[in-house]
């Protein structure tokens, strides 16, 4: 069972720890490889495995522009728990942002975590202004007596598995690429909100959720999706668009769950994005819209998964 904490005293470090350093946004295939190495090394040394990350993405602390996330911390916790590591530690970035790389290693990794081995991606960074890199960590590991394992990037079909690649794919509606990198469909979880029930008037009721504004914005359009309700997966069609003409920047996700008629208002659902079906179209009347939705439904029902 994953221990989640933000207090060094709650980390079981008496016998030592093996620590992985990074943001781990998305927990993609590259992250999973790194976390697998973390678990194996911790088992070899007989100490807990620790994922060291930040409560807020450093770019969102240091810049007004910030960094759009793939997942909230709540989702990240579940994804990391699924990998089987022992401890997830959320650091307050402001508490360590001014530590030089050498200070970070001695004060945090050595003094706080009693580190026996560190695991870092080949492009990983740490310390003030991201001065520290994998080579410096290996040098400091020799000085302080801990092992350092550097994990090379994972590639799939020539694509480097990175959170940046996933963000770019989502913003372009390329969820097939997302799935290759993540190892599973990209999904959004949310509580179904009330709407004007217009879809019901032409036989296409929707379950609507508002995506977290901190997360990357999905390209507008209509997608083939799966929707999970109470652990059961249903085929669905999802429209991603603005909530109103008054606030075009406020996005929502409108999902028609095929062959499903229960009221989901106030219930939590998870929508998995599979592939882009089409862009927006202008319809002169409800009948034209219904005919298009009939075509969309037919395509989705015939599609796989």
LINRAQUI-V781151 format. One record per residue. N is the residue number from 0. OMEGA is omega in whole degrees, 0 to 359 (999 if undefined). D_FIRST is the distance of its C-alpha to the first C-alpha in Angstrom with 1 decimal. Layout:
<<N,OMEGA,D_FIRST> <N,OMEGA,D_FIRST>>
This chain:
<<0,183,0.0> <1,172,3.8> <2,180,6.5> <3,182,9.6> <4,176,12.9> <5,182,16.6> <6,182,17.7> <7,182,18.2> <8,181,18.3> <9,177,14.6> <10,180,13.8> <11,187,13.7> <12,184,16.7> <13,180,19.1> <14,182,19.1> <15,178,18.8> <16,166,16.5> <17,190,16.9> <18,172,17.1> <19,184,17.7> <20,177,20.0> <21,177,20.8> <22,176,20.8> <23,177,18.8> <24,181,20.6> <25,184,20.2> <26,181,17.8> <27,185,20.7> <28,177,21.5> <29,176,22.4> <30,182,19.2> <31,175,17.3> <32,180,19.7> <33,181,19.1> <34,174,15.3> <35,177,15.9> <36,177,18.3> <37,181,16.0> <38,182,13.4> <39,181,16.5> <40,178,18.1> <41,178,15.3> <42,179,15.2> <43,182,19.0> <44,178,19.1> <45,181,16.6> <46,180,14.9> <47,173,11.8> <48,183,11.9> <49,171,12.6> <50,181,13.7> <51,180,16.7> <52,186,18.2> <53,179,20.3> <54,174,20.1> <55,178,23.3> <56,181,24.7> <57,180,27.3> <58,179,30.0> <59,175,29.6> <60,188,30.0> <61,186,33.0> <62,176,34.9> <63,178,36.2> <64,174,36.0> <65,183,32.3> <66,175,29.9> <67,184,28.9> <68,172,25.2> <69,182,23.8> <70,172,20.8> <71,178,20.0> <72,179,17.1> <73,179,15.5> <74,179,15.7> <75,179,14.8> <76,181,11.4> <77,181,10.8> <78,179,12.5> <79,176,10.7> <80,181,7.2> <81,180,9.3> <82,177,10.4> <83,177,7.5> <84,188,8.2> <85,188,6.8> <86,172,8.7> <87,183,10.7> <88,178,13.9> <89,180,16.6> <90,170,20.0> <91,186,23.1> <92,181,25.5> <93,182,28.5> <94,185,27.5> <95,188,27.6> <96,182,30.0> <97,178,33.0> <98,173,31.6> <99,183,33.4> <100,180,31.4> <101,179,32.3> <102,179,31.4> <103,181,28.0> <104,184,27.3> <105,186,28.7> <106,184,27.6> <107,185,24.1> <108,183,22.8> <109,187,24.8> <110,183,25.2> <111,186,21.9> <112,181,19.4> <113,191,21.5> <114,176,21.0> <115,176,21.7> <116,177,21.5> <117,177,21.4> <118,184,20.9> <119,176,23.0> <120,182,24.7> <121,179,28.4> <122,182,29.3> <123,181,26.8> <124,177,28.3> <125,178,27.6> <126,183,29.8> <127,181,32.7> <128,178,34.2> <129,182,31.7> <130,184,34.0> <131,175,31.5> <132,185,30.8> <133,181,29.4> <134,178,32.7> <135,180,32.8> <136,177,29.2> <137,178,30.3> <138,180,33.3> <139,176,31.4> <140,177,28.9> <141,180,32.0> <142,185,33.3> <143,175,30.2> <144,174,29.2> <145,182,26.0> <146,177,25.6> <147,177,25.5> <148,180,24.5> <149,185,26.1> <150,179,25.0> <151,181,27.8> <152,175,27.7> <153,176,27.0> <154,177,29.8> <155,182,30.2> <156,178,33.8> <157,180,35.0> <158,176,32.7> <159,179,30.5> <160,179,27.0> <161,178,26.7> <162,179,25.7> <163,178,29.4> <164,180,30.4> <165,178,28.0> <166,180,29.5> <167,180,33.0> <168,180,32.4> <169,182,31.1> <170,177,34.1> <171,178,36.3> <172,183,34.8> <173,185,33.9> <174,172,30.7> <175,175,31.4> <176,177,31.1> <177,184,27.9> <178,177,26.3> <179,184,27.6> <180,183,25.9> <181,185,22.6> <182,177,22.3> <183,180,22.1> <184,173,24.3> <185,184,24.1> <186,176,23.3> <187,179,23.8> <188,178,22.3> <189,178,24.5> <190,183,26.2> <191,181,29.6> <192,177,32.5> <193,177,36.0> <194,183,38.8> <195,178,42.5> <196,180,41.9> <197,182,44.4> <198,181,42.6> <199,184,43.2> <200,177,46.9> <201,170,47.0> <202,180,44.3> <203,177,41.4> <204,180,39.1> <205,171,36.2> <206,188,32.8> <207,176,32.8> <208,177,30.1> <209,179,30.5> <210,178,28.4> <211,183,27.0> <212,180,29.8> <213,184,27.7> <214,183,26.8> <215,182,29.3> <216,179,32.2> <217,176,32.6> <218,180,36.2> <219,179,38.1> <220,181,39.0> <221,187,38.1> <222,167,35.2> <223,184,34.1> <224,164,30.6> <225,179,28.2> <226,180,26.9> <227,178,24.0> <228,181,24.6> <229,176,22.4> <230,179,20.7> <231,183,24.2> <232,180,25.6> <233,172,29.3> <234,182,31.7> <235,174,32.9> <236,185,35.2> <237,174,34.3> <238,176,36.7> <239,182,35.6> <240,182,38.2> <241,183,39.3> <242,183,39.3> <243,176,42.9> <244,182,46.0> <245,183,45.8> <246,185,42.4> <247,180,42.2> <248,181,39.3> <249,185,37.0> <250,170,35.3> <251,183,33.9> <252,183,32.6> <253,187,34.7> <254,171,33.4> <255,180,35.5> <256,186,33.4> <257,179,35.8> <258,179,36.8> <259,186,34.7> <260,183,36.5> <261,177,34.2> <262,183,34.1> <263,182,30.9> <264,180,32.0> <265,180,29.2> <266,179,26.5> <267,177,23.7> <268,175,24.2> <269,181,23.0> <270,178,25.9> <271,182,25.6> <272,183,28.6> <273,179,30.3> <274,180,33.7> <275,180,36.6> <276,182,39.3> <277,175,41.9> <278,180,42.9> <279,175,44.4> <280,175,47.8> <281,181,50.4> <282,182,51.7> <283,179,55.0> <284,182,54.1> <285,181,51.4> <286,177,52.7> <287,179,52.2> <288,181,48.6> <289,179,48.0> <290,178,49.5> <291,179,47.2> <292,175,44.1> <293,177,45.5> <294,179,45.6> <295,181,42.0> <296,179,40.8> <297,179,42.7> <298,182,41.3> <299,181,37.7> <300,179,38.2> <301,182,39.8> <302,179,37.1> <303,179,34.2> <304,999,30.7>>
